[in-house]
Amino acid sequence: MMPAPQESVNNAEQIQDQPPREITQTDHINKKLLTSLFNRMNEGDSLLNKMLEDDNKTEESDEWKD
């Protein structure tokens, strides 16, 4: 069953009444770790693409074509 609209309004009010959450050192560390992870993933993707481009340009790949 779908909740009544009145209930969702009360939930929104309860969320607004909560005090703001403090940003901790752990939050800062997590952000740095995630940023580093995503940057390395992007670098890995570009490195992989470069490696694959080089393979496609070599004459050796022609020997497999019939």
C-alpha positions in Angstrom: 0.0 0.0 0.0 1.1 3.5 -0.7 1.6 5.7 2.4 -0.8 8.6 2.9 0.5 12.0 1.7 0.1 13.3 5.2 2.7 10.8 6.5 5.3 11.9 4.0 4.9 15.5 4.9 5.5 14.6 8.6 8.6 12.7 7.6 9.9 15.7 5.7 9.3 18.0 8.7 11.1 15.5 11.0 14.2 15.5 8.7 14.2 19.3 8.6 14.0 19.5 12.4 17.1 17.3 12.9 20.3 19.2 13.6 22.9 19.3 10.8 25.5 16.6 10.9 29.0 17.6 11.7 31.7 16.8 9.1 34.3 14.7 10.7 37.9 13.8 9.9 36.7 10.4 8.7 34.5 12.2 6.1 37.5 14.2 4.8 39.6 11.0 4.6 36.8 9.1 2.8 36.4 11.9 0.3 40.2 11.9 -0.4 40.2 8.1 -0.8 37.2 8.1 -3.1 38.7 10.9 -5.2 42.0 9.0 -5.5 40.2 5.8 -6.4 38.1 7.4 -9.1 41.2 9.2 -10.6 43.1 6.0 -10.7 40.2 4.2 -12.4 40.0 7.0 -15.0 43.8 6.7 -15.6 43.5 3.0 -15.9 40.8 3.3 -18.5 42.9 5.7 -20.6 46.0 3.5 -20.2 44.0 0.5 -21.3 42.6 2.4 -24.3 46.1 3.4 -25.3 47.4 -0.2 -25.0 44.5 -1.4 -27.2 45.0 1.3 -29.8 48.7 0.3 -30.1 47.7 -3.3 -30.6 45.3 -2.4 -33.4 47.9 -0.4 -35.3 50.6 -3.0 -35.4 51.2 -5.2 -38.5 51.2 -8.3 -36.4 47.4 -8.0 -36.0 47.2 -8.3 -39.9 48.6 -11.9 -39.8 45.5 -13.0 -38.0 43.2 -11.6 -40.7 42.3 -14.0 -43.5 
